Amino acid sequence: MNQLMGQNQRRSKVNESNITVNIAVSHGDKKFNLQTCVDPEWLFNVFINGIKECINCQVDLTQFKLKGLLLNDVYISQNDSRTLKTLGFTNYCTLFLTFIQNTINKRIYKVQVELKVKKIELFIEQIITTPISCVFHDILVELFQNHQLKIARPLAIFINGTEIQPYDLRQIIDFQTGKGITITIKSIDPNQKPNKSSIEKFQFALYKSKKIQRFSKKQIKIQLNDDMEVYDYNDLPLVELIQKHVTIKQTQYFRQIYFINDVILFELENIHAINDFKLEVLQLDESQEQKYYFFGDFQKKYKIRSIIDQIWYYFEEYIPINTSKIELQNFIKHNLFGPNYDNYKQELIILDDELIINYSRILN
């Protein structure tokens, strides 16, 4: 560990304030411990990258991702750029790391949409463990954001030719057959009265589509000093946009500070821009901080691990970054259960960009 991180340690000022940090690693069925001496003024994201390099020498992390970073019962983002001292590291403290296998299985599904006066085809990318309730919601939002379509009445979803209830909690993989999955969205017959669930799902998706208006083509305007550059981009997280477009000399001792609409953030890993935005970069000398100011509409991609009536689900949701914790819980719960919203109680744990939610049915 010290050999891998030694070059960086030699650059830092060696003094009596250095601390010894224990690292307890859990990697599948393997558990082992590391120990290193480090300057408490080190930035945490630099420190954790050194640890990951060391671990990669002992085990293959190609198929694994870092799940938890726990110090004194507090979870820390691996991209946090605060110093170890600021985060509460002390001499002989222990940092707990957990690596889990990255088994997220996404597939592209073709959707046939049969409206009253028009038929179209679209493609959606979904994790195979996503509940049908959320799949239907995502399809509706995409349809509503197509301004060429005029949809005034609730729609119905059919999978492999069978109509599925709008708030069905079965996973999309449950419908997989040897021939794949056939998803069809149809207009409800004007002579047929939509049920409460269909109306609820329609209105909920319509509300979200109006709240988040996407542009078909997005641009990022990057200003560094007096220079302005403009790029087209797709739905990349902000951290990848910076790596791709911002050509600034960076050092590992240079603290990166990120602001979104003047609110400070510690990481950009799962933050996405909804449409056009501007980035101003303030570059100072190497003894000071480098600041990034993002201006626009942004949302965060949350990975959700959920237990519903003792069945595990894994799916993702894009939520505006200014959404409160209570609003976040209510959105997910409403998206899953609709009119049955109040029939479930929940226990929520937030780990950086991941939510673990345990839902249990309330018995009357």
Residue pairs with C-beta under 8 A, 6 or more apart in sequence:
1 23
1 34
1 35
1 36
1 50
1 51
1 54
2 9
2 36
2 37
4 50
4 53
4 54
4 57
5 36
5 38
5 50
5 54
8 42
8 46
8 50
8 252
9 37
9 38
9 39
11 253
12 39
12 41
12 42
12 253
13 39
14 39
15 39
17 39
17 40
17 41
18 37
18 38
18 39
18 40
19 37
19 38
19 40
19 84
19 89
19 90
19 91
19 92
19 93
20 35
20 36
20 37
20 38
20 91
20 92
21 35
21 36
21 37
21 38
21 84
21 89
21 92
21 93
21 94
21 95
22 33
22 34
22 35
22 92
22 93
22 94
22 95
23 33
23 34
23 35
23 36
23 51
23 94
23 95
23 97
24 31
24 33
24 94
24 95
24 96
24 97
25 31
25 32
25 33
25 34
25 55
25 97
25 99
26 96
26 97
26 98
26 99
27 55
27 59
27 61
27 64
27 99
28 64
28 99
28 101
30 59
32 58
34 51
34 54
34 55
36 50
36 51
38 47
38 84
39 84
40 83
40 84
40 85
40 89
41 83
41 84
41 85
42 83
42 84
43 81
43 82
43 83
43 252
43 253
43 255
44 76
44 80
44 81
44 82
44 83
44 84
44 87
45 78
45 79
45 80
45 81
46 252
46 253
47 84
48 66
48 69
48 78
51 97
52 61
52 66
55 61
55 97
55 99
61 99
63 101
63 102
64 99
64 100
64 101
64 102
65 99
65 100
65 102
66 78
66 97
66 98
66 99
67 98
67 99
67 100
67 351
67 354
68 75
68 96
68 97
68 98
68 351
69 75
69 76
69 77
69 78
69 95
69 96
69 97
70 76
70 95
70 96
70 97
71 87
71 88
71 89
71 93
71 94
71 95
71 96
72 88
72 93
74 88
75 351
75 352
76 87
77 266
77 267
77 269
77 352
78 352
79 239
79 266
79 267
79 268
79 269
80 87
80 266
80 267
81 255
81 256
81 257
81 266
82 266
89 95
104 127
104 314
105 127
105 128
105 129
106 125
106 126
106 127
106 128
107 125
107 126
107 128
108 123
108 124
108 125
109 123
109 124
109 125
109 126
109 172
109 181
109 183
110 121
110 122
110 123
110 183
111 121
111 122
111 123
111 124
111 139
111 183
111 184
111 185
112 119
112 121
112 182
112 183
112 184
112 185
113 119
113 120
113 121
113 122
113 143
113 184
113 185
114 184
114 185
114 186
114 187
115 149
115 151
115 187
116 187
116 190
118 149
120 146
120 149
122 139
122 142
122 143
124 135
124 138
124 139
124 142
126 135
126 138
126 172
126 315
127 314
127 315
127 316
128 171
128 172
128 173
128 176
129 171
129 172
129 173
129 312
129 313
129 314
129 315
130 171
130 172
130 313
130 314
130 315
130 316
131 168
131 169
131 170
131 171
131 172
131 308
131 313
131 315
131 336
132 157
132 159
132 164
132 168
132 169
132 170
132 171
132 172
132 175
133 166
133 167
133 168
133 169
133 201
133 335
133 336
133 337
133 338
134 315
134 317
134 335
134 336
135 172
135 183
136 157
136 164
136 166
136 201
137 201
137 204
137 205
137 208
137 335
139 157
139 183
139 185
140 155
140 201
140 202
140 205
140 206
140 209
141 205
141 208
141 209
143 149
143 151
143 155
143 185
144 151
144 205
144 206
144 209
144 210
145 209
145 213
145 214
153 187
153 188
153 190
153 194
153 202
154 188
154 194
154 198
154 199
154 201
154 202
155 185
155 186
155 187
155 188
155 198
155 202
156 163
156 185
156 186
156 187
156 188
156 198
157 163
157 164
157 166
157 183
157 184
157 185
158 164
158 182
158 183
158 184
158 185
158 186
159 175
159 181
159 182
159 183
159 184
160 175
160 177
160 181
160 182
161 182
161 184
165 197
166 197
166 198
166 200
166 201
166 338
167 197
167 200
167 201
167 336
167 337
167 338
167 339
167 340
169 308
169 311
169 313
169 336
171 313
172 181
175 181
188 194
188 198
194 202
196 339
197 338
197 339
200 338
200 339
201 338
204 334
204 335
204 338
211 320
212 274
212 297
212 299
212 318
212 320
213 274
213 275
214 274
214 275
215 275
215 276
217 232
218 232
218 233
218 234
218 273
218 275
218 276
219 230
219 231
219 232
219 233
219 276
220 230
220 231
220 233
220 241
220 245
220 273
220 276
220 277
220 278
220 279
221 228
221 229
221 230
221 276
221 277
221 278
221 279
222 228
222 229
222 230
222 231
222 245
222 246
222 278
222 279
222 281
223 278
223 279
223 280
223 281
224 246
224 248
224 281
224 283
225 283
229 245
231 245
233 241
233 273
235 272
236 244
236 272
237 268
237 269
237 270
237 271
237 272
237 301
238 258
238 268
238 271
238 272
238 273
238 294
238 298
239 267
239 268
239 269
239 271
241 273
241 279
242 268
242 279
242 292
246 279
246 281
246 292
248 281
248 283
248 290
250 256
250 290
251 286
253 286
254 286
254 289
254 290
255 289
255 290
256 289
256 290
256 292
257 264
257 289
257 290
257 291
257 292
258 264
258 265
258 266
258 267
258 268
258 291
258 292
258 294
259 265
259 291
259 292
259 293
259 294
260 271
260 294
260 298
260 321
261 294
261 295
261 296
261 298
262 293
265 271
267 352
269 353
270 300
270 301
270 302
270 353
271 298
271 299
271 300
271 301
271 321
272 298
272 299
272 300
272 301
272 318
273 294
273 296
273 297
273 298
274 296
274 297
274 298
274 299
275 296
275 297
276 296
277 294
277 295
277 296
277 297
277 298
278 294
278 295
278 296
279 292
279 293
279 294
279 295
280 292
280 293
280 295
281 290
281 291
281 292
281 293
282 290
282 291
282 292
282 293
283 290
284 290
284 291
297 320
298 320
298 321
299 318
299 319
299 320
299 321
300 318
300 319
300 320
300 321
300 353
301 316
301 317
301 318
301 353
302 316
302 317
302 318
302 319
302 328
302 353
302 354
302 355
303 314
303 316
303 353
303 354
303 355
304 313
304 314
304 315
304 316
304 317
304 332
304 354
304 355
304 357
305 312
305 313
305 314
305 354
305 355
305 356
305 357
306 312
306 313
306 314
306 315
306 332
306 336
306 355
306 356
306 357
306 358
306 359
307 313
307 357
307 358
307 359
308 336
308 344
308 359
309 359
309 360
309 361
317 331
317 332
317 335
319 328
319 331
323 331
325 348
325 350
328 355
329 346
329 348
329 357
332 355
332 357
333 341
333 344
333 346
333 359
334 341
336 359
337 343
337 344
342 362
343 361
343 362
344 359
344 360
344 361
344 362
345 359
345 360
345 362
346 357
346 358
346 359
346 360
347 357
347 358
348 355
348 356
348 357
349 355
349 356
349 357
